[in-house]
Amino acid sequence: MERRVVITGMGAITPLALNAEGSWQAMLAGTCGIAPITAFDTTEYKVHLAAEVKGFDAAGLLGKADARRNDRNTQFALVASDQAMASSGLDREGAIDPERLGVYIGSGVGGIATTEEQVNRLSAGGARKVSPFFIPMMIANMAAGAVSIRHHALGPTLPVVTACATSTNTIGEAFRAIKHGYADAILAGGTEAAIVPVAIAGFTSCMALSKNPDPKTACRPFDANRDGFVMGEGAAVLALEELEHARARGANVIAEVSGYGNTADAYHITSPDPEAAGIARAIEQAVDEAGVDVAEGLYVNAHGTSTKLNDSSETLGLKRALGEDAAAAAHVSSTKSMTGHMLGATGAVEAMAAACSLRDGRIAPTIGLSEPDPACDLDYTPGSARDFDGRWALSTSLGFGGHNAVLALERYEEA
Protein backbone atom coordinates (compact mmCIF):
# COMPACT_ATOMS: atom_id res chain seq x y z
CA MET A 1 0.00 0.00 0.00
CA GLU A 2 1.30 3.44 -0.92
CA ARG A 3 1.77 5.74 2.05
CA ARG A 4 1.34 9.51 2.38
CA VAL A 5 4.42 11.63 3.01
CA VAL A 6 4.50 14.91 4.90
CA ILE A 7 7.07 17.51 5.94
CA THR A 8 7.37 17.72 9.72
CA GLY A 9 10.54 19.75 10.16
CA MET A 10 12.86 22.19 8.40
CA GLY A 11 16.39 23.44 8.80
CA ALA A 12 18.22 25.99 6.70
CA ILE A 13 21.40 28.03 6.51
CA THR A 14 20.94 30.62 3.77
CA PRO A 15 22.24 34.02 2.67
CA LEU A 16 19.14 35.47 4.36
CA ALA A 17 19.26 33.87 7.82
CA LEU A 18 20.80 31.03 9.82
CA ASN A 19 17.56 29.07 10.21
CA ALA A 20 14.51 28.07 8.18
CA GLU A 21 11.88 30.38 9.64
CA GLY A 22 14.17 33.40 9.52
CA SER A 23 14.99 32.64 5.89
CA TRP A 24 11.30 32.32 5.04
CA GLN A 25 10.36 35.59 6.74
CA ALA A 26 13.21 37.34 4.92
CA MET A 27 11.89 36.00 1.61
CA LEU A 28 8.42 37.34 2.37
CA ALA A 29 9.98 40.72 3.16
CA GLY A 30 11.80 40.75 -0.18
CA THR A 31 15.22 40.84 1.46
CA CYS A 32 18.18 40.71 -0.90
CA GLY A 33 20.99 38.42 0.31
CA ILE A 34 23.37 39.45 -2.47
CA ALA A 35 26.40 41.63 -1.70
CA PRO A 36 30.07 42.07 -2.65
CA ILE A 37 32.11 38.90 -2.12
CA THR A 38 34.06 38.93 1.15
CA ALA A 39 35.50 35.39 1.02
CA PHE A 40 38.39 36.44 -1.27
CA ASP A 41 39.72 39.42 -3.20
CA THR A 42 37.81 39.78 -6.48
CA THR A 43 39.82 42.69 -7.86
CA GLU A 44 41.05 40.66 -10.84
CA TYR A 45 37.66 39.03 -11.48
CA LYS A 46 34.82 40.10 -13.75
CA VAL A 47 32.26 39.04 -11.12
CA HIS A 48 32.24 40.74 -7.73
CA LEU A 49 28.92 39.74 -6.15
CA ALA A 50 27.57 36.62 -4.49
CA ALA A 51 24.98 35.61 -1.90
CA GLU A 52 27.18 34.57 1.00
CA VAL A 53 26.02 33.09 4.29
CA LYS A 54 26.69 35.71 6.97
CA GLY A 55 27.74 35.17 10.57
CA PHE A 56 28.00 31.38 10.45
CA ASP A 57 30.13 30.18 13.39
CA ALA A 58 30.96 26.56 12.62
CA ALA A 59 33.17 26.08 15.67
CA GLY A 60 30.52 27.50 17.97
CA LEU A 61 27.75 25.36 16.50
CA LEU A 62 29.65 22.10 15.92
CA GLY A 63 32.73 22.33 18.11
CA LYS A 64 36.26 23.10 16.96
CA ALA A 65 37.16 19.53 16.01
CA ASP A 66 34.12 18.88 13.83
CA ALA A 67 34.41 22.31 12.24
CA ARG A 68 38.07 21.73 11.38
CA ARG A 69 37.48 18.25 9.91
CA ASN A 70 34.51 19.13 7.69
CA ASP A 71 34.31 21.27 4.58
CA ARG A 72 32.01 24.28 4.79
CA ASN A 73 29.33 22.49 2.76
CA THR A 74 29.20 19.65 5.29
CA GLN A 75 29.19 22.11 8.17
CA PHE A 76 26.09 23.73 6.68
CA ALA A 77 24.38 20.36 6.25
CA LEU A 78 25.12 19.26 9.81
CA VAL A 79 23.63 22.42 11.33
CA ALA A 80 20.60 22.37 9.01
CA SER A 81 19.97 18.72 9.87
CA ASP A 82 20.16 19.52 13.59
CA GLN A 83 17.48 22.16 13.05
CA ALA A 84 15.29 19.82 11.01
CA MET A 85 15.52 17.06 13.62
CA ALA A 86 14.72 19.48 16.45
CA SER A 87 11.82 21.21 14.69
CA SER A 88 10.27 17.87 13.70
CA GLY A 89 10.71 16.33 17.15
CA LEU A 90 12.52 13.35 15.64
CA ASP A 91 15.47 14.08 17.93
CA ARG A 92 13.46 13.01 20.98
CA GLU A 93 14.19 9.68 22.62
CA GLY A 94 12.15 6.93 21.01
CA ALA A 95 10.67 9.17 18.30
CA ILE A 96 11.85 6.84 15.53
CA ASP A 97 13.58 3.52 15.06
CA PRO A 98 17.09 4.40 13.81
CA GLU A 99 16.84 1.67 11.17
CA ARG A 100 13.77 3.45 9.76
CA LEU A 101 15.46 6.89 9.59
CA GLY A 102 17.34 7.76 6.41
CA VAL A 103 19.41 10.61 4.98
CA TYR A 104 19.17 11.86 1.38
CA ILE A 105 21.41 14.93 1.19
CA GLY A 106 23.30 15.96 -1.94
CA SER A 107 25.80 18.52 -3.12
CA GLY A 108 26.50 19.68 -6.64
CA VAL A 109 30.27 20.07 -6.24
CA GLY A 110 31.06 18.78 -2.73
CA GLY A 111 34.10 20.15 -0.95
CA ILE A 112 35.40 22.41 -3.69
CA ALA A 113 36.92 24.86 -1.19
CA THR A 114 38.90 22.04 0.38
CA THR A 115 40.01 20.83 -3.05
CA GLU A 116 41.25 24.27 -4.02
CA GLU A 117 43.08 24.72 -0.73
CA GLN A 118 44.79 21.34 -0.88
CA VAL A 119 45.83 21.73 -4.53
CA ASN A 120 47.46 25.02 -3.53
CA ARG A 121 49.25 23.24 -0.69
CA LEU A 122 50.47 20.55 -3.06
CA SER A 123 51.73 23.12 -5.53
CA ALA A 124 53.49 25.17 -2.87
CA GLY A 125 54.92 22.49 -0.61
CA GLY A 126 54.70 19.07 -2.18
CA ALA A 127 52.73 15.92 -1.40
CA ARG A 128 53.48 15.87 2.32
CA LYS A 129 51.57 19.13 2.78
CA VAL A 130 48.26 17.58 1.71
CA SER A 131 45.94 16.98 4.67
CA PRO A 132 44.92 13.44 5.69
CA PHE A 133 41.40 14.83 5.88
CA PHE A 134 41.44 16.01 2.26
CA ILE A 135 39.53 13.09 0.74
CA PRO A 136 36.73 12.80 3.35
CA MET A 137 36.34 16.59 3.31
CA MET A 138 36.20 16.76 -0.49
CA ILE A 139 33.97 13.90 -1.63
CA ALA A 140 30.40 14.90 -2.48
CA ASN A 141 28.73 12.16 -0.43
CA MET A 142 30.23 13.26 2.86
CA ALA A 143 27.44 15.62 3.92
CA ALA A 144 24.98 12.71 3.81
CA GLY A 145 27.44 10.43 5.56
CA ALA A 146 28.26 12.93 8.30
CA VAL A 147 24.57 13.66 8.94
CA SER A 148 23.74 9.96 9.17
CA ILE A 149 26.53 9.49 11.72
CA ARG A 150 25.49 12.55 13.72
CA HIS A 151 21.87 11.44 14.02
CA HIS A 152 22.49 7.68 14.09
CA ALA A 153 20.33 7.25 11.00
CA LEU A 154 20.73 3.61 9.98
CA GLY A 155 18.10 3.55 7.23
CA PRO A 156 18.45 4.24 3.50
CA THR A 157 21.08 6.89 2.86
CA LEU A 158 21.57 8.32 -0.61
CA PRO A 159 23.51 11.37 -1.75
CA VAL A 160 22.51 12.71 -5.17
CA VAL A 161 24.60 14.77 -7.60
CA THR A 162 22.54 16.32 -10.40
CA ALA A 163 23.98 19.83 -10.41
CA CYS A 164 21.27 22.44 -9.79
CA ALA A 165 18.55 19.77 -9.57
CA THR A 166 20.36 17.91 -6.79
CA SER A 167 18.20 18.60 -3.75
CA THR A 168 14.92 18.49 -5.65
CA ASN A 169 15.98 14.97 -6.60
CA THR A 170 16.97 14.09 -3.02
CA ILE A 171 13.57 15.17 -1.73
CA GLY A 172 11.78 13.39 -4.57
CA GLU A 173 13.70 10.15 -4.09
CA ALA A 174 13.18 10.34 -0.32
CA PHE A 175 9.46 10.86 -0.93
CA ARG A 176 9.36 7.71 -3.05
CA ALA A 177 11.34 5.69 -0.48
CA ILE A 178 8.91 6.59 2.30
CA LYS A 179 5.85 6.23 0.06
CA HIS A 180 6.83 2.67 -0.80
CA GLY A 181 7.76 1.64 2.73
CA TYR A 182 11.55 1.68 2.82
CA ALA A 183 11.74 4.23 5.64
CA ASP A 184 9.47 6.05 8.09
CA ALA A 185 11.38 9.34 7.96
CA ILE A 186 14.23 10.77 5.90
CA LEU A 187 16.29 13.92 6.29
CA ALA A 188 16.31 15.20 2.72
CA GLY A 189 17.92 18.24 1.16
CA GLY A 190 21.11 19.71 -0.18
CA THR A 191 24.14 21.77 0.68
CA GLU A 192 26.71 23.88 -1.15
CA ALA A 193 29.67 26.13 -0.40
CA ALA A 194 31.19 27.11 -3.74
CA ILE A 195 31.92 30.82 -3.36
CA VAL A 196 35.62 30.22 -3.91
CA PRO A 197 38.03 31.57 -6.52
CA VAL A 198 38.11 28.57 -8.85
CA ALA A 199 34.31 28.18 -8.90
CA ILE A 200 33.63 31.87 -9.51
CA ALA A 201 36.27 31.90 -12.24
CA GLY A 202 34.90 28.74 -13.83
CA PHE A 203 31.27 29.79 -13.87
CA THR A 204 32.32 33.20 -15.19
CA SER A 205 34.27 31.57 -18.02
CA CYS A 206 31.26 29.52 -19.08
CA MET A 207 29.21 32.74 -19.27
CA ALA A 208 26.80 31.75 -16.49
CA LEU A 209 27.30 34.49 -13.89
CA SER A 210 25.97 38.03 -13.86
CA LYS A 211 28.57 40.77 -14.18
CA ASN A 212 26.10 43.38 -12.96
CA PRO A 213 27.72 45.27 -10.03
CA ASP A 214 24.42 46.27 -8.40
CA PRO A 215 23.34 43.76 -5.72
CA LYS A 216 19.68 44.72 -6.09
CA THR A 217 19.46 44.03 -9.80
CA ALA A 218 22.22 41.46 -10.40
CA CYS A 219 19.77 38.59 -10.04
CA ARG A 220 16.48 39.52 -11.71
CA PRO A 221 14.76 36.39 -13.02
CA PHE A 222 12.44 36.84 -16.02
CA ASP A 223 13.57 40.43 -16.57
CA ALA A 224 14.47 41.53 -20.09
CA ASN A 225 17.83 42.85 -18.82
CA ARG A 226 18.94 39.78 -16.89
CA ASP A 227 22.48 38.65 -17.68
CA GLY A 228 23.22 35.59 -15.57
CA PHE A 229 22.86 34.08 -12.13
CA VAL A 230 24.47 35.07 -8.85
CA MET A 231 26.28 32.37 -6.88
CA GLY A 232 24.79 31.54 -3.48
CA GLU A 233 25.68 29.11 -0.71
CA GLY A 234 24.04 27.35 2.22
CA ALA A 235 21.92 24.31 2.99
CA ALA A 236 18.35 23.24 3.57
CA VAL A 237 17.13 19.97 5.05
CA LEU A 238 13.51 18.85 5.31
CA ALA A 239 12.30 16.12 7.63
CA LEU A 240 10.02 13.96 5.47
CA GLU A 241 7.85 11.49 7.35
CA GLU A 242 5.15 8.93 6.73
CA LEU A 243 1.85 10.52 7.72
CA GLU A 244 0.62 7.88 10.17
CA HIS A 245 4.03 7.77 11.86
CA ALA A 246 3.87 11.56 12.25
CA ARG A 247 0.30 11.43 13.57
CA ALA A 248 1.13 8.73 16.09
CA ARG A 249 3.70 10.94 17.77
CA GLY A 250 1.68 14.15 17.48
CA ALA A 251 4.04 15.84 15.03
CA ASN A 252 3.28 19.19 13.44
CA VAL A 253 2.73 18.89 9.68
CA ILE A 254 3.90 21.74 7.44
CA ALA A 255 2.78 20.41 4.05
CA GLU A 256 2.34 17.17 2.15
CA VAL A 257 4.64 15.92 -0.64
CA SER A 258 2.38 14.40 -3.27
CA GLY A 259 4.29 14.05 -6.54
CA TYR A 260 7.70 13.96 -8.19
CA GLY A 261 9.01 14.20 -11.74
CA ASN A 262 12.51 13.33 -12.94
CA THR A 263 13.57 13.60 -16.60
CA ALA A 264 16.53 14.43 -18.84
CA ASP A 265 16.79 16.80 -21.78
CA ALA A 266 19.49 14.73 -23.51
CA TYR A 267 20.27 17.95 -25.35
CA HIS A 268 23.34 19.92 -24.13
CA ILE A 269 25.79 19.92 -21.23
CA THR A 270 24.87 23.41 -19.99
CA SER A 271 21.95 24.79 -22.03
CA PRO A 272 18.34 23.72 -21.45
CA ASP A 273 16.32 22.38 -24.34
CA PRO A 274 14.79 25.47 -26.00
CA GLU A 275 11.67 23.41 -26.73
CA ALA A 276 11.37 22.70 -22.98
CA ALA A 277 10.32 19.09 -23.58
CA GLY A 278 12.26 17.69 -20.61
CA ILE A 279 11.08 20.11 -17.96
CA ALA A 280 7.53 19.90 -19.31
CA ARG A 281 7.56 16.11 -18.90
CA ALA A 282 8.92 16.41 -15.37
CA ILE A 283 6.13 18.84 -14.48
CA GLU A 284 3.56 16.51 -16.02
CA GLN A 285 4.91 13.55 -14.05
CA ALA A 286 4.72 15.41 -10.73
CA VAL A 287 1.27 16.81 -11.50
CA ASP A 288 -0.08 13.41 -12.56
CA GLU A 289 1.29 11.56 -9.52
CA ALA A 290 -0.12 14.16 -7.14
CA GLY A 291 -3.42 14.61 -8.93
CA VAL A 292 -2.92 18.36 -9.03
CA ASP A 293 -6.04 20.32 -9.96
CA VAL A 294 -4.80 23.75 -11.03
CA ALA A 295 -8.31 25.14 -10.57
CA GLU A 296 -7.80 24.72 -6.82
CA GLY A 297 -4.96 27.27 -6.88
CA LEU A 298 -1.33 26.68 -7.85
CA TYR A 299 1.93 28.32 -6.83
CA VAL A 300 5.15 27.54 -8.69
CA ASN A 301 8.50 28.24 -7.08
CA ALA A 302 10.38 28.42 -10.37
CA HIS A 303 14.00 27.53 -10.97
CA GLY A 304 14.21 31.11 -12.29
CA THR A 305 17.98 31.54 -12.45
CA SER A 306 18.09 34.96 -14.17
CA THR A 307 19.84 33.49 -17.20
CA LYS A 308 18.49 34.19 -20.67
CA LEU A 309 18.00 30.56 -21.69
CA ASN A 310 16.66 29.09 -18.44
CA ASP A 311 13.90 31.59 -17.74
CA SER A 312 12.38 31.51 -21.21
CA SER A 313 12.55 27.72 -21.57
CA GLU A 314 11.11 27.19 -18.09
CA THR A 315 8.23 29.52 -18.92
CA LEU A 316 7.58 27.51 -22.07
CA GLY A 317 7.78 24.27 -20.08
CA LEU A 318 5.09 25.44 -17.67
CA LYS A 319 2.83 26.34 -20.58
CA ARG A 320 3.42 23.03 -22.32
CA ALA A 321 2.79 20.99 -19.17
CA LEU A 322 -0.12 22.89 -17.64
CA GLY A 323 -1.70 24.47 -20.71
CA GLU A 324 -1.57 28.15 -21.62
CA ASP A 325 -4.59 29.17 -19.52
CA ALA A 326 -3.58 27.25 -16.39
CA ALA A 327 -0.01 28.53 -16.58
CA ALA A 328 -1.27 32.09 -16.94
CA ALA A 329 -3.50 31.62 -13.87
CA ALA A 330 -0.72 30.18 -11.70
CA HIS A 331 1.25 32.27 -9.23
CA VAL A 332 4.98 32.01 -9.98
CA SER A 333 8.06 33.42 -8.28
CA SER A 334 11.79 32.89 -8.07
CA THR A 335 13.31 33.12 -4.61
CA LYS A 336 16.76 33.00 -6.23
CA SER A 337 16.27 36.72 -6.72
CA MET A 338 17.00 36.93 -2.98
CA THR A 339 19.14 33.88 -2.14
CA GLY A 340 21.17 33.69 -5.32
CA HIS A 341 21.67 30.30 -6.92
CA MET A 342 22.67 27.86 -4.19
CA LEU A 343 23.46 25.10 -6.71
CA GLY A 344 22.97 21.72 -5.01
CA ALA A 345 21.10 23.33 -2.11
CA THR A 346 18.76 25.46 -4.15
CA GLY A 347 16.01 22.90 -4.75
CA ALA A 348 15.63 22.20 -1.04
CA VAL A 349 15.49 25.89 -0.14
CA GLU A 350 12.84 26.41 -2.79
CA ALA A 351 10.81 23.36 -1.73
CA MET A 352 10.92 24.78 1.79
CA ALA A 353 9.58 28.11 0.47
CA ALA A 354 6.81 26.30 -1.43
CA ALA A 355 5.82 24.35 1.69
CA CYS A 356 5.75 27.53 3.77
CA SER A 357 3.60 29.22 1.13
CA LEU A 358 1.00 26.47 1.51
CA ARG A 359 1.20 26.58 5.30
CA ASP A 360 1.02 30.36 5.67
CA GLY A 361 -1.02 31.37 2.63
CA ARG A 362 1.69 33.75 1.40
CA ILE A 363 3.94 33.81 -1.66
CA ALA A 364 7.45 35.24 -1.62
CA PRO A 365 8.15 37.68 -4.47
CA THR A 366 10.56 37.87 -7.36
CA ILE A 367 12.54 40.98 -6.51
CA GLY A 368 14.44 43.03 -9.09
CA LEU A 369 11.95 42.25 -11.86
CA SER A 370 10.98 45.56 -13.45
CA GLU A 371 11.00 45.06 -17.21
CA PRO A 372 9.46 41.70 -18.14
CA ASP A 373 10.93 39.77 -21.03
CA PRO A 374 8.23 39.25 -23.69
CA ALA A 375 9.24 35.56 -23.74
CA CYS A 376 8.50 35.40 -19.99
CA ASP A 377 4.87 36.38 -19.78
CA LEU A 378 3.49 34.65 -16.68
CA ASP A 379 2.61 36.13 -13.29
CA TYR A 380 6.00 36.13 -11.52
CA THR A 381 4.89 37.99 -8.35
CA PRO A 382 7.21 40.98 -8.92
CA GLY A 383 8.34 43.20 -6.08
CA SER A 384 6.38 42.16 -3.02
CA ALA A 385 4.76 39.14 -1.37
CA ARG A 386 1.13 38.25 -1.97
CA ASP A 387 -1.60 36.31 -0.21
CA PHE A 388 -2.29 32.82 -1.57
CA ASP A 389 -5.33 30.68 -0.88
CA GLY A 390 -4.46 27.73 -3.11
CA ARG A 391 -4.05 24.05 -2.45
CA TRP A 392 -1.05 23.15 -4.62
CA ALA A 393 2.57 24.10 -5.16
CA LEU A 394 5.27 22.99 -7.56
CA SER A 395 9.01 23.45 -7.12
CA THR A 396 10.99 23.12 -10.35
CA SER A 397 14.72 22.61 -10.92
CA LEU A 398 16.89 22.34 -14.03
CA GLY A 399 20.54 21.30 -13.84
CA PHE A 400 23.62 21.31 -16.05
CA GLY A 401 23.71 18.04 -17.95
CA GLY A 402 20.02 18.33 -18.77
CA HIS A 403 18.64 17.17 -15.41
CA ASN A 404 15.04 18.17 -14.64
CA ALA A 405 13.30 17.59 -11.32
CA VAL A 406 9.93 18.77 -10.04
CA LEU A 407 8.13 18.34 -6.71
CA ALA A 408 4.38 18.67 -6.19
CA LEU A 409 3.33 19.75 -2.71
CA GLU A 410 -0.15 19.97 -1.24
CA ARG A 411 -1.62 22.03 1.57
CA TYR A 412 -2.10 19.65 4.49
CA GLU A 413 -5.56 19.32 5.96
CA GLU A 414 -6.60 16.92 8.72
CA ALA A 415 -9.00 14.28 7.43
N, C-alpha and C positions, 0 to 999 in steps of 0.2 A: 504494500500500500504506500502511495506517495504521501509524504508528510509536508506540512506547511512550515515555512522558515521565516523567522522574524529577526529583527535587529533589536538587541536588548542592551547594548552598550556601545560607546564610542570613545575613541581617543585620538588626539591629533596634535601635531607640532607643525605649525604653518607660519608663513611670513606675516600672518595677521595676529596670531596669539599662540600661546603655549599649551592650549587645551582645545577640546572640540567645541564646547559651548561658546568660549570666547571668540574662536574663529568664526563660528556661525553668526554671532551677533555683529562682528566686524563686517562680514559680508552683507548683512542686511543694511548696515549703515553706509555701505558703499566705500569702505576704507581701502585705500590703495597701499599694498604692501611692497611696492616697487620703489627702489632708491638706488643711489650710486653704490657700486660694489665696494665693500670694505675688506673682503677676505684677502685681496691682493691688489697690487698697483696695476691699474689698467691704462696707464699713460700711453703705452705703445699699442693699445688695442683699439679696434674700431667700435667695440661695444663697451659701454661703461655702466650699464644698469643691470640689476637683477632683483629678484624678490628673495632676499635672504631671511632666514630665521633669526630673530633678534633676542638677545638675552638668554640663550640656552646655556645652562650650566650643567654640563654632563657629569662632572665630578661631584657636584652637589646632589644631583638626582640619582646617580648610579654608584657613586663611590669612585675614588681615584683609580683603583685597580681596573674595574670594569670599563671606566672611561678610557683609560690608556690602551686597553687591549681590544677595543672595538672601533672600527671606522665610524665616522660621523653618521653615516646612513643607518648603521646598526644601533647606534645610540638613540637616534630618533625613534626607531621601531620599538626598542625596549621600553622607552618612556610612554609612547602611545599605547603599547599593549598593556602596560600597567594601568593606564587610565581606562582603557576599555574593560579590563577585568574588574576594576573597582566599580565603574559606573553600572556594569551589568549585574554585579553581585556574584559573579562566578568565582571571585577570589575567596569567598567565604568557605569555611570548613564544611566539607560534605556537599557543596553545591553541585558538583559534577564528578563523575567517575573519570579519573585522569585518562583512562584508555578510550574514553568517548569524547575527549577534547582534542581538537586538532589545531594546526597553524598553517594558514595559506597566506604567506607574505612574500611579495616579490620586489625586485629592484631592477630598473632598466639597465644600469651600468655597474651596480655593486660598489665596491670600495675604490672608486676612481681616484679619490684624494690620496689614499694610501698608496696606490700604484704609482702615481706621479711622484710622491715623496720618496718612495723606495728606489725608483729608477734614478732619481737625482742622487741618492746616496751611492748607488752602484757606480754611476758615472764619476762621481767625485772621489770616492774612496775605495772602490773595489768590492768584491763579493762579500767580504767579511763584514761590511757595513750594513748589509741587508738584514732587517729584523727577522727573528724567528717567528714573529706574529704576522709577517707580511701575507702569507697565503690565507690563513683564516680570517684576516681582516679584509682581504680583497675579494674573495669569491662571493658571487652574487646570491648564493643560497644562505649566507651566514645569518642574515637578519631573521629568517624563519627558524634556523637552527638555534640561535641564541634565545629567541622568544620561547621556543618549545622547552628549552632547558630551564629558563627562568620560571616558567609557570607549570613545569612538570606535565606538559601536555604530551601524552603518549599515543594519541590517536593519529589519524592521517595528517601528514605534514608535507606540504607541496609548495615550494617556491615556483614562481612563474616569471619568465623573461620574455615579454612581448612589447618591448619599447614603451611607447606612451599608452598602450592598452593594458599594460601589466596588471595593475590593481583592479581594473574592471574584470579582467579574467580571473584573478584570484578570488574575488567575491563571487563571481558566477560559478566557478568550479566548486567553491565551498558550498554555495547554495545547492548545487546538484548532489554533492556528497551527503549533505544532511537530508535533503529531500528523499534520497534513495536509501537512507538508513545506515550509512557508514560512520556517522558521528552524530552526537547530540548537540555539540556546539563547536564552532571553529572561529578562531581569531583570524580575520581576513583583511588584507589591505596591502599597502605598499609603502616604500620608503625610498628617498633619494637625497643625495648630497653631492651634487655635481657642479657647484659654483667654484670651480678651480681653473687655473690657467689653461690647461690642455683642453678641457671640455668647452670652455668659452671660445677658445681659438678654433677648435674643430667645428663647432656648430656655426661659428661665424663664416668659416671657409666654405661650408656647404650652403651658405646663403639662407639660413633658417632664422637667425636672430635679428631683432629690430635694432637699427642703429640710431633710432630716435633718442635724443638726449633728455627729453622731457618725461619724467616718471609718470605723469598723469595721462599722457597720450601714447606712451611707448607700446602698450598692449591695448589695442582697441579692436576687439573681434567684430567682424562684419562691417567695419567702417571702410569707406572707399579709399582712405589714405593709410590703411594698415600696411606695415612693411616687414612683419616677422614677429616671432614670439619672444617673450622675455623669460629667461631661465629662472625657475623657482626651486625651492628645496623644502624638505620636511617629510612628514609621514602622517598617515591616517590608518587606523585599525578599527574595524567594526566587529563587535561580538555578534555573530550569527548563531541562532539557536532554534532548535525544533520547538514548535509552538506549545505542544503539550508539556514538554520538559520545562519550558519557561513558565507556563501557567502553574505547574505543580509547585514551583518554588516562589510563586508570587512576584515574578520579575516584571519590571516595567517594559512595555513594548513601544518602540519608537515608530516603526513602520514594518511592513511585510515585504519580503523579496519574493516576487511571483514569476519572473521570467528572465531568460538569459539568451543572448545571441552571440555567436562566435563564428566569424567567416574570414576569408582572405580575399584580397583584391587580385593576387597573382598578376600584378601589373608593373610595379616599379619599386626600387628599393627605398625611395624617400617620398615620392609623389603619390597622392591618392588617385584612384581611378577617376578621371573627369566625368565619367558617366555615372559614378556613385553606385555601381551595382553591388559592390561588396558591403558597404555600410547599409544600403537599403535592405539587403537580405538579412543582415544582423538585426536590424530594427524589426523586421517582419518576424523573425524567429522569436525575439523577446516578447513582442506584442501577442503573437499567437499562443505561446506557452502560458502567458499570464491571463489571456482573455481580456486584454485591454479594450475598453469601450471609450473611444475618444470623446464621445458625447457626454461622458461623465466628468470631463475636465482633465486636461493633460498638461503637465509641465515637463519640459525637456531641459535638463542641464547639458548643454551642448559641449562637444569637445572644444570648439571655438577658440582656436589657437592664436588668431590674429595674423595668420599667413594667408596670402592670396588664394592658394589652391585649396587649402583645407576648408575654409569657411564657405566658399561657393559650392564645393562638392558635397559638403555635409548638408547644406541647405537643400540641394537637389536630392540627396538621399532621403531626407525627411519627407519631401514631397512625393518621391517615388514609393516609399513604404506606406505612408499614411494616406496619401491622396492629397491633391492640391487644397481642397477645402478644409480638411482636418488639420493639415499642417499650418494653414493660415490661421486657424482658430486656436492652435496650441500656444501656450506661453513658453517662450524660450529665453534662456540667458546663458552667458558664459562667465563663470566665476574666476576663470583664468585672468580676466581683466583686473582682478585684485590680487590673486595669489601668484601670478605668473604661471608658467608651465612647469609643474613639479615632476615631469617625466613619469617614472614608474610609480610615483605616489599620487599622481593627479586624478586617476580614476576613483580611488578610494575617497579622496577629499570631496570630489564632486558627487559621488554616491551619498556621502554623508550630508551634503547640502540638499540633495534631492529628498532624502529621508526627513530632514528637518523641515523642509517646505511642506511636506505632507502632514507632519506632526503639528506645525505651528500655523499653517494656513498663510504662509508668506513666501514670496519669491525674491531671492537676491538678484540685484540688477546686473546688467552689463555696463560697466562704467567706461567712459572715454569714447563711447559711440555717439558721434554727432552728425556724421555725413554718411548715411547708409549707402552701401554698394548696391547698385541696381540688381546685381546677381544674388544679393542676400536680402530678400524681401519679406521675411517673416517678422513676427513680433518678438524682438529680442530684449524686451524689458530695459530700454536704455535709461541710464541715469539714476534711477531710484527704485527701491523695493516696492512691491505691490502685494495686495492681498490675493489669496488664492483659495478657492473653495472646491478644488477638484479632488478626484479620487486617485489619479494615476500620475506617475512620474517615470521618465526614462532618463538614463545617464549614458551618454554615448562616448566612445573613445576610438581613435584611429591612431595606429602606430606605424613607425618606419618598418618597412618590410611588407606592408600591406595588411597588417593585422587590424581587424575590426571587432569590437566587443561592445555589447549593449546590455544594460540591466533594466528590467521593469520592476518598479516598486509600487506598492499599493498602500493607501491610507489604512491603518489598522483600526478595526472596529470590533468590539467584543460581540460574539454571537449571542 
